């Protein structure tokens, strides 16, 4: 302790309504700094670089049924990382805790999307390969095909140009 604040290596255990939270690492003026571990009463865990008591730099976080390993800034996923959920996996760029930028998503249906993301959804130019082998290349808006798409029924099939709007093929 220094001036009433934790300073130096140690572990702090805080009792909360749902159990205990535990912070382990090096403290400076009451905040965890450098490398540390935070375990919360709900089973969540963070291990990695800290600044001002929040994830900042490279680290690993598990909350509920999601796991993330990658970069953090100010407590949020920021930069490049891998997010694993119970039925999905995303590898790519994050901005303010959301998949944004270039990335690769494997979805719950067994399909894979590679391309641009914004606000956790495919947004921009990309390629979606469905679990049946069909391939959709073009523009995606809020997770759905939108605009001119090159479509192949299988990897060896000849591409066909189709028009899509809000995830549905436009028939003429």
GROMACS elastic network, one bead per residue, 0.5 to 0.9 nm:
[ bonds ]
;  ai    aj funct       b0    kb
    1     4     6  0.58381   500
    1     5     6  0.52437   500
    1     7     6  0.53629   500
    1     8     6  0.79554   500
    1    29     6  0.85833   500
    1    30     6  0.86009   500
    2     5     6  0.52887   500
    2     6     6  0.63717   500
    2     7     6  0.61561   500
    2    29     6  0.74672   500
    2    30     6  0.89964   500
    3     6     6  0.84648   500
    3    29     6  0.83281   500
    4    29     6  0.85648   500
    4    30     6  0.84997   500
    5    27     6  0.87111   500
    5    28     6  0.78918   500
    5    29     6  0.52788   500
    5    31     6  0.86008   500
    6     9     6  0.88021   500
    6    10     6  0.85494   500
    6    26     6  0.89414   500
    6    27     6  0.58133   500
    6    28     6  0.64778   500
    6    29     6  0.58502   500
    6    31     6  0.74846   500
    7    10     6  0.84093   500
    7    26     6  0.71593   500
    7    29     6  0.57893   500
    7    30     6  0.63809   500
    7    31     6  0.82420   500
    7    32     6  0.89650   500
    8    25     6  0.81595   500
    8    26     6  0.51022   500
    8    27     6  0.50136   500
    8    28     6  0.64821   500
    9    24     6  0.77279   500
    9    25     6  0.54872   500
    9    27     6  0.60748   500
   10    23     6  0.82057   500
   10    24     6  0.58228   500
   10    25     6  0.57184   500
   10    26     6  0.62536   500
   10    27     6  0.73168   500
   11    22     6  0.68950   500
   11    23     6  0.54688   500
   11    25     6  0.65664   500
   11    26     6  0.85131   500
   12    21     6  0.81435   500
   12    22     6  0.56798   500
   12    23     6  0.51457   500
   12    24     6  0.65208   500
   13    20     6  0.65302   500
   13    21     6  0.57244   500
   13    23     6  0.65173   500
   13    24     6  0.87616   500
   14    19     6  0.85619   500
   14    20     6  0.54615   500
   14    21     6  0.51128   500
   14    22     6  0.63413   500
   14    23     6  0.84438   500
   15    18     6  0.81639   500
   15    19     6  0.59538   500
   15    21     6  0.64608   500
   15    22     6  0.88433   500
   15    41     6  0.86175   500
   16    19     6  0.53080   500
   16    20     6  0.54930   500
   16    21     6  0.71390   500
   16    41     6  0.75159   500
   17    20     6  0.79861   500
   17    41     6  0.86760   500
   18    41     6  0.59144   500
   18    42     6  0.72406   500
   19    40     6  0.82419   500
   19    42     6  0.77892   500
   20    39     6  0.83845   500
   20    40     6  0.65308   500
   20    42     6  0.86617   500
   21    38     6  0.73883   500
   21    39     6  0.56428   500
   21    41     6  0.52491   500
   21    42     6  0.86697   500
   22    37     6  0.79456   500
   22    38     6  0.57458   500
   22    39     6  0.51342   500
   22    40     6  0.63977   500
   22    41     6  0.82836   500
   23    32     6  0.78250   500
   23    36     6  0.73952   500
   23    37     6  0.58174   500
   23    39     6  0.65649   500
   23    40     6  0.86133   500
   24    27     6  0.86540   500
   24    32     6  0.78445   500
   24    35     6  0.89558   500
   24    36     6  0.56323   500
   24    37     6  0.51508   500
   24    38     6  0.65067   500
   24    39     6  0.87363   500
   25    32     6  0.62806   500
   25    33     6  0.73880   500
   25    34     6  0.77541   500
   25    35     6  0.63730   500
   25    37     6  0.64734   500
   25    38     6  0.88293   500
   26    31     6  0.81887   500
   26    32     6  0.56224   500
   26    33     6  0.58259   500
   26    34     6  0.68506   500
   26    35     6  0.73913   500
   26    36     6  0.69846   500
   27    30     6  0.57269   500
   27    31     6  0.51883   500
   27    33     6  0.58635   500
   27    34     6  0.86248   500
   27    53     6  0.85724   500
   28    31     6  0.53751   500
   28    32     6  0.64293   500
   28    33     6  0.65380   500
   28    52     6  0.86950   500
   29    32     6  0.85525   500
   30    52     6  0.89654   500
   30    53     6  0.83911   500
   31    51     6  0.79789   500
   31    52     6  0.56142   500
   31    54     6  0.85407   500
   32    35     6  0.79673   500
   32    36     6  0.67289   500
   32    37     6  0.89028   500
   32    50     6  0.64681   500
   32    51     6  0.69751   500
   32    52     6  0.65298   500
   32    54     6  0.76739   500
   33    36     6  0.71017   500
   33    49     6  0.74169   500
   33    51     6  0.51362   500
   33    52     6  0.63808   500
   33    53     6  0.62024   500
   33    54     6  0.83656   500
   34    48     6  0.79908   500
   34    49     6  0.53655   500
   34    50     6  0.51912   500
   34    51     6  0.67001   500
   35    47     6  0.74064   500
   35    48     6  0.51947   500
   35    50     6  0.59132   500
   35    51     6  0.89659   500
   35    59     6  0.89742   500
   36    46     6  0.80554   500
   36    47     6  0.58079   500
   36    48     6  0.56909   500
   36    49     6  0.64968   500
   36    50     6  0.66457   500
   37    45     6  0.72418   500
   37    46     6  0.56502   500
   37    48     6  0.67269   500
   37    49     6  0.89126   500
   38    44     6  0.81197   500
   38    45     6  0.56037   500
   38    46     6  0.51674   500
   38    47     6  0.65412   500
   39    42     6  0.83671   500
   39    43     6  0.66730   500
   39    44     6  0.57435   500
   39    46     6  0.66028   500
   39    47     6  0.86918   500
   40    43     6  0.56314   500
   40    44     6  0.52504   500
   40    45     6  0.64096   500
   40    46     6  0.89121   500
   41    44     6  0.72340   500
   42    63     6  0.82913   500
   42    64     6  0.79520   500
   43    62     6  0.82082   500
   43    63     6  0.72222   500
   43    64     6  0.73405   500
   44    61     6  0.74633   500
   44    62     6  0.53795   500
   44    64     6  0.65683   500
   45    60     6  0.79704   500
   45    61     6  0.56187   500
   45    62     6  0.52517   500
   45    63     6  0.67301   500
   46    55     6  0.77574   500
   46    59     6  0.70918   500
   46    60     6  0.56202   500
   46    62     6  0.65421   500
   46    63     6  0.86335   500
   47    50     6  0.87913   500
   47    55     6  0.83567   500
   47    58     6  0.89675   500
   47    59     6  0.56590   500
   47    60     6  0.53146   500
   47    61     6  0.65885   500
   48    55     6  0.70238   500
   48    56     6  0.80708   500
   48    57     6  0.75110   500
   48    58     6  0.59937   500
   48    60     6  0.62149   500
   48    61     6  0.85391   500
   49    54     6  0.83885   500
   49    55     6  0.59740   500
   49    56     6  0.55469   500
   49    57     6  0.52270   500
   49    58     6  0.57420   500
   49    59     6  0.59748   500
   49    72     6  0.85238   500
   50    53     6  0.58332   500
   50    54     6  0.52827   500
   50    57     6  0.69090   500
   50    58     6  0.87336   500
   50    59     6  0.86688   500
   50    74     6  0.87881   500
   50    75     6  0.84971   500
   51    54     6  0.54636   500
   51    55     6  0.64690   500
   51    56     6  0.55350   500
   51    57     6  0.82960   500
   51    73     6  0.88093   500
   51    74     6  0.75540   500
   51    75     6  0.87238   500
   52    55     6  0.84535   500
   52    56     6  0.85725   500
   52    74     6  0.83285   500
   53    56     6  0.87600   500
   53    75     6  0.86499   500
   54    72     6  0.89485   500
   54    73     6  0.83221   500
   54    74     6  0.61001   500
   54    76     6  0.86816   500
   55    58     6  0.79953   500
   55    59     6  0.72064   500
   55    71     6  0.86773   500
   55    72     6  0.57916   500
   55    73     6  0.65779   500
   55    74     6  0.62725   500
   55    76     6  0.72121   500
   55    77     6  0.86864   500
   56    59     6  0.78713   500
   56    71     6  0.72873   500
   56    74     6  0.55848   500
   56    75     6  0.60811   500
   56    76     6  0.79505   500
   56    77     6  0.88719   500
   57    70     6  0.80980   500
   57    71     6  0.53159   500
   57    72     6  0.50729   500
   57    73     6  0.63034   500
   57    74     6  0.88533   500
   57    78     6  0.89096   500
   58    69     6  0.75948   500
   58    70     6  0.54175   500
   58    72     6  0.61860   500
   58    73     6  0.89977   500
   59    68     6  0.81969   500
   59    69     6  0.58104   500
   59    70     6  0.57058   500
   59    71     6  0.63938   500
   59    72     6  0.71333   500
   60    67     6  0.74792   500
   60    68     6  0.57252   500
   60    70     6  0.66726   500
   60    71     6  0.87255   500
   61    66     6  0.82537   500
   61    67     6  0.57598   500
   61    68     6  0.52074   500
   61    69     6  0.64386   500
   61    70     6  0.88392   500
   62    65     6  0.73631   500
   62    66     6  0.57821   500
   62    68     6  0.64131   500
   62    69     6  0.88141   500
   63    66     6  0.54962   500
   63    67     6  0.65567   500
   63    68     6  0.87230   500
   64    67     6  0.81618   500
   65    84     6  0.83714   500
   65    85     6  0.61107   500
   65    86     6  0.61028   500
   66    83     6  0.70386   500
   66    84     6  0.56239   500
   66    86     6  0.68844   500
   67    82     6  0.81165   500
   67    83     6  0.57784   500
   67    84     6  0.51740   500
   67    85     6  0.66439   500
   68    77     6  0.85495   500
   68    81     6  0.69508   500
   68    82     6  0.55536   500
   68    84     6  0.63205   500
   68    85     6  0.88485   500
   69    80     6  0.89190   500
   69    81     6  0.56704   500
   69    82     6  0.54432   500
   69    83     6  0.67890   500
   69    84     6  0.89130   500
   70    77     6  0.75097   500
   70    78     6  0.81893   500
   70    79     6  0.76036   500
   70    80     6  0.58866   500
   70    82     6  0.62794   500
   70    83     6  0.85105   500
   71    76     6  0.85005   500
   71    77     6  0.60122   500
   71    78     6  0.55515   500
   71    79     6  0.54637   500
   71    80     6  0.58482   500
   71    81     6  0.61372   500
   71    94     6  0.85614   500
   72    75     6  0.60446   500
   72    76     6  0.53051   500
   72    79     6  0.70381   500
   72    80     6  0.87781   500
   72    81     6  0.89758   500
   72    97     6  0.85191   500
   73    76     6  0.53724   500
   73    77     6  0.64528   500
   73    78     6  0.55967   500
   73    79     6  0.82582   500
   73    96     6  0.82082   500
   74    77     6  0.85072   500
   74    78     6  0.86832   500
   75    78     6  0.88071   500
   75    97     6  0.87950   500
   76    95     6  0.82973   500
   76    96     6  0.58087   500
   76    97     6  0.50281   500
   76    98     6  0.88361   500
   77    80     6  0.82361   500
   77    81     6  0.78576   500
   77    94     6  0.60332   500
   77    95     6  0.68002   500
   77    96     6  0.61438   500
   77    98     6  0.72390   500
   77    99     6  0.88335   500
   78    81     6  0.81089   500
   78    93     6  0.74010   500
   78    96     6  0.57597   500
   78    97     6  0.61721   500
   78    98     6  0.81244   500
   79    92     6  0.81630   500
   79    93     6  0.53314   500
   79    94     6  0.50765   500
   79    95     6  0.64901   500
   79    96     6  0.88794   500
   80    91     6  0.77208   500
   80    92     6  0.54507   500
   80    94     6  0.60350   500
   81    90     6  0.81677   500
   81    91     6  0.59182   500
   81    92     6  0.56914   500
   81    93     6  0.64179   500
   81    94     6  0.71924   500
   82    89     6  0.74107   500
   82    90     6  0.57764   500
   82    92     6  0.66339   500
   82    93     6  0.87622   500
   83    88     6  0.83181   500
   83    89     6  0.57860   500
   83    90     6  0.51614   500
   83    91     6  0.64385   500
   83    92     6  0.86693   500
   84    87     6  0.80168   500
   84    88     6  0.61914   500
   84    90     6  0.65224   500
   84    91     6  0.86331   500
   85    88     6  0.50340   500
   85    89     6  0.59906   500
   85    90     6  0.85084   500
   86    89     6  0.83216   500
   86   108     6  0.85667   500
   87   106     6  0.84389   500
   87   107     6  0.67138   500
   87   109     6  0.83737   500
   87   110     6  0.88870   500
   88   105     6  0.71973   500
   88   106     6  0.55184   500
   88   108     6  0.54601   500
   88   109     6  0.88448   500
   88   110     6  0.86094   500
   89   104     6  0.81381   500
   89   105     6  0.57465   500
   89   106     6  0.52033   500
   89   107     6  0.68673   500
   89   108     6  0.87985   500
   90    99     6  0.80551   500
   90   103     6  0.69479   500
   90   104     6  0.56343   500
   90   106     6  0.64635   500
   90   107     6  0.85757   500
   91    99     6  0.88498   500
   91   102     6  0.88218   500
   91   103     6  0.55948   500
   91   104     6  0.52720   500
   91   105     6  0.66050   500
   91   106     6  0.89323   500
   92    99     6  0.72292   500
   92   100     6  0.80515   500
   92   101     6  0.73846   500
   92   102     6  0.58110   500
   92   104     6  0.61937   500
   92   105     6  0.84435   500
   93    98     6  0.84808   500
   93    99     6  0.59818   500
   93   100     6  0.56910   500
   93   101     6  0.52974   500
   93   102     6  0.57864   500
   93   103     6  0.60859   500
   93   117     6  0.84052   500
   94    97     6  0.60326   500
   94    98     6  0.52966   500
   94   100     6  0.50113   500
   94   101     6  0.68635   500
   94   102     6  0.87975   500
   94   103     6  0.89635   500
   94   118     6  0.89247   500
   94   120     6  0.86784   500
   95    98     6  0.53885   500
   95    99     6  0.64362   500
   95   100     6  0.55537   500
   95   101     6  0.78422   500
   95   118     6  0.86289   500
   95   119     6  0.84126   500
   96    99     6  0.85151   500
   96   100     6  0.86503   500
   97   100     6  0.87903   500
   97   119     6  0.88425   500
   97   120     6  0.89601   500
   98   117     6  0.89803   500
   98   118     6  0.74264   500
   98   119     6  0.53528   500
   98   120     6  0.52543   500
   98   121     6  0.89014   500
   99   102     6  0.84455   500
   99   103     6  0.77674   500
   99   117     6  0.60674   500
   99   118     6  0.61417   500
   99   119     6  0.59124   500
   99   121     6  0.71646   500
   99   122     6  0.88953   500
  100   103     6  0.78726   500
  100   116     6  0.71961   500
  100   119     6  0.59576   500
  100   120     6  0.64230   500
  100   121     6  0.79807   500
  100   122     6  0.86576   500
  100   123     6  0.86515   500
  101   115     6  0.81120   500
  101   116     6  0.53275   500
  101   117     6  0.50917   500
  101   118     6  0.64659   500
  101   123     6  0.89028   500
  102   114     6  0.76957   500
  102   115     6  0.54967   500
  102   117     6  0.61293   500
  103   113     6  0.81374   500
  103   114     6  0.58957   500
  103   115     6  0.57068   500
  103   116     6  0.63319   500
  103   117     6  0.68014   500
  103   122     6  0.89195   500
  104   112     6  0.70660   500
  104   113     6  0.56879   500
  104   115     6  0.66393   500
  104   116     6  0.86380   500
  105   111     6  0.82038   500
  105   112     6  0.55747   500
  105   113     6  0.51480   500
  105   114     6  0.64841   500
  105   115     6  0.88091   500
  105   122     6  0.87614   500
  106   109     6  0.82371   500
  106   110     6  0.63764   500
  106   111     6  0.57392   500
  106   113     6  0.65423   500
  106   114     6  0.88606   500
  107   110     6  0.54908   500
  107   111     6  0.54529   500
  107   112     6  0.62677   500
  107   113     6  0.79996   500
  108   111     6  0.73880   500
  109   112     6  0.88827   500
  109   130     6  0.78920   500
  109   131     6  0.68317   500
  110   129     6  0.89465   500
  110   130     6  0.69438   500
  110   131     6  0.50974   500
  110   132     6  0.88363   500
  111   128     6  0.70029   500
  111   129     6  0.55154   500
  111   132     6  0.82650   500
  111   133     6  0.85868   500
  112   127     6  0.80785   500
  112   128     6  0.56023   500
  112   129     6  0.52102   500
  112   130     6  0.65267   500
  112   131     6  0.78607   500
  113   122     6  0.77040   500
  113   126     6  0.68733   500
  113   127     6  0.55571   500
  113   129     6  0.63821   500
  113   130     6  0.85318   500
  114   122     6  0.84994   500
  114   125     6  0.88494   500
  114   126     6  0.55594   500
  114   127     6  0.53666   500
  114   128     6  0.65387   500
  114   129     6  0.86645   500
  115   122     6  0.71609   500
  115   123     6  0.80910   500
  115   124     6  0.71836   500
  115   125     6  0.58977   500
  115   127     6  0.63219   500
  115   128     6  0.85688   500
  116   121     6  0.85429   500
  116   122     6  0.58831   500
  116   123     6  0.55303   500
  116   124     6  0.50806   500
  116   125     6  0.59162   500
  116   126     6  0.61511   500
  116   140     6  0.84858   500
  117   120     6  0.63148   500
  117   121     6  0.53853   500
  117   124     6  0.67458   500
  117   125     6  0.89196   500
  117   126     6  0.89739   500
  117   142     6  0.87137   500
  117   143     6  0.84936   500
  118   121     6  0.55639   500
  118   122     6  0.64335   500
  118   123     6  0.55123   500
  118   124     6  0.82094   500
  118   142     6  0.79082   500
  119   122     6  0.83726   500
  119   123     6  0.83969   500
  119   142     6  0.83358   500
  120   123     6  0.87965   500
  120   142     6  0.87022   500
  120   143     6  0.86377   500
  121   140     6  0.88778   500
  121   141     6  0.80503   500
  121   142     6  0.55472   500
  121   144     6  0.86727   500
  122   125     6  0.83431   500
  122   126     6  0.76701   500
  122   139     6  0.88769   500
  122   140     6  0.59012   500
  122   141     6  0.65696   500
  122   142     6  0.60203   500
  122   144     6  0.73067   500
  123   126     6  0.81030   500
  123   139     6  0.73089   500
  123   142     6  0.56140   500
  123   143     6  0.62398   500
  123   144     6  0.81507   500
  124   138     6  0.80843   500
  124   139     6  0.52355   500
  124   140     6  0.52251   500
  124   141     6  0.64740   500
  124   142     6  0.88877   500
  125   137     6  0.76723   500
  125   138     6  0.54227   500
  125   140     6  0.62485   500
  126   136     6  0.82708   500
  126   137     6  0.59155   500
  126   138     6  0.57104   500
  126   139     6  0.62507   500
  126   140     6  0.69378   500
  127   135     6  0.70199   500
  127   136     6  0.56089   500
  127   138     6  0.65688   500
  127   139     6  0.84848   500
  127   140     6  0.89518   500
  128   134     6  0.82228   500
  128   135     6  0.57893   500
  128   136     6  0.51066   500
  128   137     6  0.64780   500
  128   138     6  0.88373   500
  129   132     6  0.80751   500
  129   133     6  0.60829   500
  129   134     6  0.57759   500
  129   136     6  0.64486   500
  129   137     6  0.87127   500
  130   133     6  0.53605   500
  130   134     6  0.53116   500
  130   135     6  0.64287   500
  130   136     6  0.82095   500
  131   134     6  0.74319   500
  132   153     6  0.84737   500
  132   154     6  0.78434   500
  133   152     6  0.84766   500
  133   153     6  0.68115   500
  133   155     6  0.65337   500
  134   151     6  0.73092   500
  134   152     6  0.55738   500
  134   155     6  0.70045   500
  135   150     6  0.79337   500
  135   151     6  0.56304   500
  135   152     6  0.50739   500
  135   153     6  0.64855   500
  135   154     6  0.66112   500
  135   155     6  0.69697   500
  135   159     6  0.88309   500
  136   145     6  0.81169   500
  136   149     6  0.63433   500
  136   150     6  0.58563   500
  136   152     6  0.67313   500
  136   153     6  0.88417   500
  137   140     6  0.89429   500
  137   145     6  0.86622   500
  137   148     6  0.86648   500
  137   149     6  0.54335   500
  137   150     6  0.50770   500
  137   151     6  0.64773   500
  137   152     6  0.88232   500
  138   145     6  0.73206   500
  138   146     6  0.78587   500
  138   147     6  0.73568   500
  138   148     6  0.63549   500
  138   150     6  0.64424   500
  138   151     6  0.88620   500
  139   144     6  0.83997   500
  139   145     6  0.60660   500
  139   146     6  0.57211   500
  139   147     6  0.62007   500
  139   148     6  0.72309   500
  139   149     6  0.70650   500
  140   143     6  0.58762   500
  140   144     6  0.51274   500
  140   146     6  0.53580   500
  140   147     6  0.79005   500
  140   166     6  0.86193   500
  140   167     6  0.83464   500
  141   144     6  0.53378   500
  141   145     6  0.64347   500
  141   146     6  0.60685   500
  141   166     6  0.74224   500
  141   167     6  0.85843   500
  142   145     6  0.85840   500
  142   166     6  0.84650   500
  143   166     6  0.87882   500
  143   167     6  0.80542   500
  144   164     6  0.88885   500
  144   165     6  0.81083   500
  144   166     6  0.56818   500
  144   168     6  0.81775   500
  145   148     6  0.85616   500
  145   149     6  0.75388   500
  145   163     6  0.89515   500
  145   164     6  0.59613   500
  145   165     6  0.65974   500
  145   166     6  0.61763   500
  145   168     6  0.72518   500
  145   169     6  0.84957   500
  146   149     6  0.77382   500
  146   163     6  0.74732   500
  146   166     6  0.54858   500
  146   167     6  0.62037   500
  146   168     6  0.79913   500
  146   169     6  0.87617   500
  147   162     6  0.81509   500
  147   163     6  0.54036   500
  147   164     6  0.50236   500
  147   165     6  0.60886   500
  147   166     6  0.86433   500
  148   161     6  0.66908   500
  148   162     6  0.57308   500
  148   164     6  0.63526   500
  148   165     6  0.89713   500
  149   160     6  0.80634   500
  149   161     6  0.57014   500
  149   162     6  0.52404   500
  149   163     6  0.60925   500
  149   164     6  0.69306   500
  150   159     6  0.58063   500
  150   160     6  0.55325   500
  150   162     6  0.63641   500
  150   163     6  0.88578   500
  151   154     6  0.88704   500
  151   158     6  0.84226   500
  151   159     6  0.53200   500
  151   160     6  0.51976   500
  151   161     6  0.63286   500
  151   162     6  0.69045   500
  152   155     6  0.65948   500
  152   156     6  0.78868   500
  152   157     6  0.55570   500
  152   158     6  0.61527   500
  152   160     6  0.64176   500
  153   156     6  0.82362   500
  153   157     6  0.59763   500
  153   158     6  0.80826   500
  153   159     6  0.79948   500
  153   160     6  0.89949   500
  154   157     6  0.51554   500
  154   158     6  0.83906   500
  155   158     6  0.84029   500
  156   159     6  0.89965   500
  162   169     6  0.71031   500
  162   170     6  0.76850   500
  162   171     6  0.88967   500
  163   168     6  0.86347   500
  163   169     6  0.60194   500
  163   170     6  0.55294   500
  163   171     6  0.79886   500
  164   167     6  0.62624   500
  164   168     6  0.53941   500
  164   170     6  0.52391   500
  164   171     6  0.87481   500
  165   168     6  0.53975   500
  165   169     6  0.64481   500
  165   170     6  0.64549   500
  166   169     6  0.85046   500
